[in-house]
Amino acid sequence: MTGTAMPGDDGRDESGAERMDRNWAELLQELRVLQTGVQILAGFLLTLPFQSRFETLDDHQIRLYLTNVALAALTTATIVLPVSVHRRLFRQGLKATLVASADIIAKVSLTGVGLLSVGTTSLIFDVTLGRTAGVIAGLGLLCILVLLLVLFPSAIRRRARREAAQ
Protein backbone atom coordinates (compact mmCIF):
# COMPACT_ATOMS: atom_id res chain seq x y z
CA MET A 1 0.00 0.00 0.00
CA THR A 2 1.14 3.54 -0.57
CA GLY A 3 -0.94 5.30 2.09
CA THR A 4 0.39 6.69 5.32
CA ALA A 5 -0.33 5.21 8.70
CA MET A 6 -3.05 7.07 10.54
CA PRO A 7 -2.81 7.71 14.28
CA GLY A 8 -4.84 5.36 16.43
CA ASP A 9 -4.87 2.60 13.83
CA ASP A 10 -2.02 0.39 15.08
CA GLY A 11 0.45 1.84 12.57
CA ARG A 12 -1.33 0.38 9.57
CA ASP A 13 -0.12 1.65 6.26
CA GLU A 14 -3.47 2.69 4.82
CA SER A 15 -5.01 5.82 3.41
CA GLY A 16 -7.91 7.59 5.08
CA ALA A 17 -10.28 6.09 2.51
CA GLU A 18 -8.92 2.60 3.13
CA ARG A 19 -9.30 3.09 6.87
CA MET A 20 -12.93 4.21 6.42
CA ASP A 21 -13.64 1.18 4.21
CA ARG A 22 -12.10 -1.15 6.82
CA ASN A 23 -14.02 0.53 9.66
CA TRP A 24 -17.24 0.29 7.67
CA ALA A 25 -16.69 -3.42 6.97
CA GLU A 26 -15.92 -4.09 10.65
CA LEU A 27 -19.07 -2.26 11.78
CA LEU A 28 -21.23 -4.18 9.31
CA GLN A 29 -19.81 -7.48 10.55
CA GLU A 30 -20.59 -6.55 14.16
CA LEU A 31 -24.14 -5.61 13.18
CA ARG A 32 -24.59 -8.92 11.31
CA VAL A 33 -23.73 -10.82 14.48
CA LEU A 34 -26.16 -8.70 16.51
CA GLN A 35 -28.92 -9.05 13.95
CA THR A 36 -28.83 -12.84 14.04
CA GLY A 37 -29.14 -12.93 17.82
CA VAL A 38 -31.93 -10.38 17.93
CA GLN A 39 -33.89 -12.14 15.21
CA ILE A 40 -33.65 -15.47 17.04
CA LEU A 41 -34.81 -13.85 20.28
CA ALA A 42 -37.60 -11.97 18.48
CA GLY A 43 -38.75 -15.21 16.84
CA PHE A 44 -38.86 -16.89 20.22
CA LEU A 45 -40.93 -14.02 21.64
CA LEU A 46 -43.35 -14.08 18.72
CA THR A 47 -44.17 -17.75 19.32
CA LEU A 48 -45.15 -17.25 22.96
CA PRO A 49 -48.76 -16.08 22.42
CA PHE A 50 -49.45 -19.37 20.67
CA GLN A 51 -48.47 -21.41 23.72
CA SER A 52 -51.25 -22.57 26.06
CA ARG A 53 -49.49 -21.14 29.13
CA PHE A 54 -49.55 -17.62 27.64
CA GLU A 55 -53.17 -17.22 28.76
CA THR A 56 -52.06 -17.58 32.39
CA LEU A 57 -49.80 -14.50 32.30
CA ASP A 58 -50.79 -11.66 34.61
CA ASP A 59 -50.92 -8.00 33.55
CA HIS A 60 -47.31 -7.32 34.57
CA GLN A 61 -46.04 -10.29 32.57
CA ILE A 62 -48.06 -9.28 29.51
CA ARG A 63 -46.69 -5.72 29.71
CA LEU A 64 -43.16 -7.09 30.07
CA TYR A 65 -43.74 -9.43 27.12
CA LEU A 66 -45.07 -6.62 24.90
CA THR A 67 -42.20 -4.35 25.96
CA ASN A 68 -39.76 -7.08 24.91
CA VAL A 69 -41.49 -7.56 21.55
CA ALA A 70 -41.40 -3.80 20.90
CA LEU A 71 -37.76 -3.63 22.00
CA ALA A 72 -36.87 -6.54 19.68
CA ALA A 73 -38.54 -4.78 16.74
CA LEU A 74 -36.88 -1.46 17.56
CA THR A 75 -33.47 -3.07 18.02
CA THR A 76 -33.83 -4.89 14.70
CA ALA A 77 -34.65 -1.57 13.05
CA THR A 78 -31.59 0.14 14.53
CA ILE A 79 -29.36 -2.75 13.46
CA VAL A 80 -30.39 -2.43 9.80
CA LEU A 81 -30.38 1.39 9.86
CA PRO A 82 -26.73 1.81 8.76
CA VAL A 83 -27.41 -0.25 5.63
CA SER A 84 -30.41 1.92 4.79
CA VAL A 85 -28.44 5.11 5.36
CA HIS A 86 -25.59 3.74 3.24
CA ARG A 87 -28.01 3.08 0.36
CA ARG A 88 -29.31 6.66 0.57
CA LEU A 89 -25.82 8.21 0.77
CA PHE A 90 -24.01 5.85 -1.62
CA ARG A 91 -21.29 7.55 -3.71
CA GLN A 92 -21.83 10.95 -2.17
CA GLY A 93 -18.40 11.13 -0.54
CA LEU A 94 -19.78 10.81 2.98
CA LYS A 95 -18.06 7.60 4.13
CA ALA A 96 -16.48 9.22 7.21
CA THR A 97 -19.87 10.59 8.28
CA LEU A 98 -21.48 7.24 7.56
CA VAL A 99 -18.89 5.36 9.66
CA ALA A 100 -19.26 7.81 12.56
CA SER A 101 -23.06 7.50 12.41
CA ALA A 102 -22.91 3.71 12.16
CA ASP A 103 -20.64 3.64 15.23
CA ILE A 104 -23.29 5.48 17.24
CA ILE A 105 -26.05 3.28 15.84
CA ALA A 106 -24.06 0.14 16.74
CA LYS A 107 -23.77 1.38 20.34
CA VAL A 108 -27.51 2.06 20.46
CA SER A 109 -28.13 -1.42 19.01
CA LEU A 110 -25.90 -3.01 21.65
CA THR A 111 -27.87 -1.19 24.32
CA GLY A 112 -31.09 -2.53 22.79
CA VAL A 113 -29.70 -6.08 22.76
CA GLY A 114 -28.68 -5.73 26.40
CA LEU A 115 -32.08 -4.41 27.46
CA LEU A 116 -33.83 -7.10 25.44
CA SER A 117 -31.72 -9.77 27.14
CA VAL A 118 -32.54 -8.32 30.56
CA GLY A 119 -36.26 -8.08 29.77
CA THR A 120 -36.51 -11.56 28.33
CA THR A 121 -34.58 -13.08 31.23
CA SER A 122 -36.79 -11.23 33.69
CA LEU A 123 -39.93 -12.46 31.93
CA ILE A 124 -38.80 -16.08 31.85
CA PHE A 125 -37.81 -16.09 35.53
CA ASP A 126 -41.02 -14.26 36.48
CA VAL A 127 -43.21 -16.80 34.68
CA THR A 128 -41.35 -19.87 35.89
CA LEU A 129 -40.26 -18.92 39.43
CA GLY A 130 -42.25 -15.82 40.38
CA ARG A 131 -42.00 -12.04 40.44
CA THR A 132 -39.12 -11.82 42.91
CA ALA A 133 -37.01 -14.24 40.88
CA GLY A 134 -37.80 -12.24 37.74
CA VAL A 135 -36.67 -8.98 39.32
CA ILE A 136 -33.52 -10.54 40.77
CA ALA A 137 -32.61 -12.25 37.47
CA GLY A 138 -33.25 -9.08 35.46
CA LEU A 139 -31.28 -6.82 37.80
CA GLY A 140 -28.49 -9.39 38.11
CA LEU A 141 -28.12 -9.65 34.36
CA LEU A 142 -28.27 -5.86 34.03
CA CYS A 143 -25.36 -5.53 36.48
CA ILE A 144 -23.36 -8.18 34.63
CA LEU A 145 -24.00 -6.52 31.26
CA VAL A 146 -22.98 -3.09 32.57
CA LEU A 147 -19.79 -4.67 33.88
CA LEU A 148 -19.03 -6.50 30.63
CA LEU A 149 -20.26 -4.00 28.04
CA VAL A 150 -19.39 -0.69 29.71
CA LEU A 151 -16.87 -1.01 32.52
CA PHE A 152 -14.65 -3.71 31.01
CA PRO A 153 -14.03 -1.84 27.72
CA SER A 154 -13.41 1.36 29.70
CA ALA A 155 -10.81 -0.43 31.81
CA ILE A 156 -9.11 -1.78 28.68
CA ARG A 157 -9.03 1.73 27.18
CA ARG A 158 -7.53 3.23 30.36
CA ARG A 159 -4.88 0.50 30.52
CA ALA A 160 -3.95 0.98 26.86
CA ARG A 161 -3.61 4.74 27.38
CA ARG A 162 -1.38 4.21 30.44
CA GLU A 163 0.82 1.78 28.53
CA ALA A 164 1.05 4.14 25.55
CA ALA A 165 2.05 7.01 27.84
CA GLN A 166 4.99 5.03 29.27
Residue, then its C-alpha position, 0 to 999 in steps of 0.5 A: m500500500t502507498g498510504t500513510a499510517m493514521p494515528g490510532d490505527d495500530g500503525r497500519d499503512e493505509s489511506g484515510a479512505e482505506r481506513m474508512d472502508r475497513n471501519w465500515a466493513e468491521l461495523l457491518q460485521e458486528l451488526r450482522v452478528l447482533q442481527t442474528g441474535v436479535q432475530i432469534l430472540a424476536g422469533f422466540l418471543l413471537t411464538l409465545p402467544f401461541q403457547s397454552r401457558f400464555e393465557t395464564l400471564d398476569d398483567h405485569q407479565i403481559r406488559l413485560y412481554l409486549t415491551n420485549v417484543a417492541l424492543a426486539a422490533l426497535t433493536t432490529a430496526t436500529i441494526v439495519l439502519p446503517v445499511s439503509v443510510h448507506r443506500r441513501l448516501f451511496r457515492q456521495g463522498l460521505k463515508a467518514t460521516l457514515v462510519a461515525s453515524a454507524d458507530i453510534i447506531a451500533k452502540v444504540s443497538l448493543t444497548g437494545v440487545g442488552l435491554l432485550s436480554v434483561g427483559t426476556t430473562s426477567l420475563i422467563f424467571d417471572v413466569t417460571l419462578g415468580r416475580t421476585a425471581g424475575v426482578i432478581a434475574g433481570l437486575g443481576l443480568l443488568c449488572i453483569l451486562v454493565l460490567l461486561l459491556v461498559l466497565f470492562p471496555s473502559a478499563i481496557r481503554r484506560r490501561a492501553r492509554r497508560e501503557a502508551a504514555q509510558 
